[in-house]
Amino acid sequence: SFKLRHGLIAAHVPPSHKEIVPEVTSKEANEVLARLVAILSAVYPTWVYHPDGLGPQAGLRASGLSHFARSMFLGIEDKSLVPIVRILNDQQLGYGGGLLKVIDRFDRWANLPVQQDDESDKDYAHRVRLFKAANIPFDIVIPEYNSLYYDLTVDGLVRVAESRRVSVFDIASEFGGHYDDKQKQLSVPVEVPNPDYDPEDPDSPELLYRTVAIKATREVDYLEYWNKDEGRVVYAVNDTPIRGNHIKEIPYFLALGEVTSSPDPGRMGLPVLYNAFEAFLRKLNLRGMEDAFLYKHGFARLVHYTSDEPPGAGEPDLPDQEEEEEVIGELLEARHNKEDWKYLLPANVSELFAHAIMDTEKEIQDTAMADVLTGRMPPSGTTGYLMSQVNIAAVSKYVPILTHAARAIRGATLYMIRRIDAELESEVVVHAQLDESTDKPFFFYKPKSSRGNENLDVRIDAPLPSDQISKTQWLVALNEKGYVSKERVQREGARVQQPEMENEKIRLERFQQSYE
């Protein structure tokens, strides 16, 4: 799938033609995936915490948590300059799955601002909030799916191994070592058990650090092995374990592509082009055959000769031509006095392959992406209802992929909230990032203020406006009958993120209109 996407697979060319035919490749698969990723990531996720009670305070807490979660996620994206959701969708479609990885960065708060002597408490609090908002204590990365090996059971991800090549300078910075460029040697402090450890002596460390020298060039093999059952993560460089930490949870969150019933992690999720792989290769080989034919036979040959026979006499002998040209070509004559110019033209080679290529393209479209998703409209005369059904059928293929992505984002969000509750004592601050106006520039989360509320719903709506319109009309009708609340109509129908503030704006507008 990776080689097909990036044009690394060459078409098959007969040995007799390889010397004159250039390598034929195609990146059409990448274009299909790029369009699908753009469609699925067109609508950004929404975070909706449901209240843990029926009172107004529970609703305000849930609303604040929803705004904080969205703003924190966007703040992490802003700092990393990487579109996290888009890359996750790309891996789901291209590899058959993707994993979000949350990295604790509590070290960013090691240098919190200190209050100056002439600084007021209000100014100092504002400066601290600016610092915290610019240094969110988490990173979210998406490792390449092919570099991960995981064991998925009914308890979720119980073992994850991530292997990749990293710079020696990154290792030295992460684990407190240094790299000698002249000696090509990486020195890293390694944890070893203390043979004299006394659990009753508070001054007796359980682990000691010994510096280990590892021969390495500018890059090394880096491995992280996370084991949920043992509650431990081990870090290794060039097969040498250098560090281990205790953990309570594995910070990886899985989002599969097209799901199968296979228990094998390698086949549990398949790339969206899996069923079209042979069709892409067939189309590539057809193009290679067409190019080979044209390069060897497809150029017209101009033949010039002088005729000594009177008009109407027999055809003169032509210079020797290749046998293939005599078989597939046809002679067109243009006589000028006694001089004849003859063109040896091949048959229309493109027509020979056109039908086969069209059939293959249709198979690819049926498997990977419907015409309506690429902007190509159905035939004229299609009714509005039928068009709506075509849209729904086209998008429904990818709704499960969006659902898996939403579950992974939900898991990562709840994990970060739990880490804040367990490790921090002061509030986490993020810049407000909503699609609507707010009454404050920051959102805050104080540890344990969620009260254990994990009733979080992350939604990624498929980009189908016609379906959203009918859904909104249905919700409005249910609200008029008294079956659903106005807030639900605002959130799910009109997609209002802050119903409370929207209601305040409505009341203010009505008040102003009453005095006009």
PyMOL commands that set and color helices and strands:
alter all, ss='L'
color gray80, all
select helices_A, chain A and resi 2-5+15-17+28-40+56-80+84-95+106-109+121-134+145-147+168-175+265-268+277-297+323-328+349-368+371-374+384-396+399-423+465-481+486-493+499-514
alter helices_A, ss='H'
color red, helices_A
select strands_A, chain A and resi 46-49+97-104+138-141+148-153+156-167+178-180+185-193+207-215+219-227+232-237+240-246+252-256+258-259+269-270+301-306+330-336+339-345+428-431+442-445+456-459
alter strands_A, ss='S'
color yellow, strands_A
deselect
rebuild
show_as cartoon
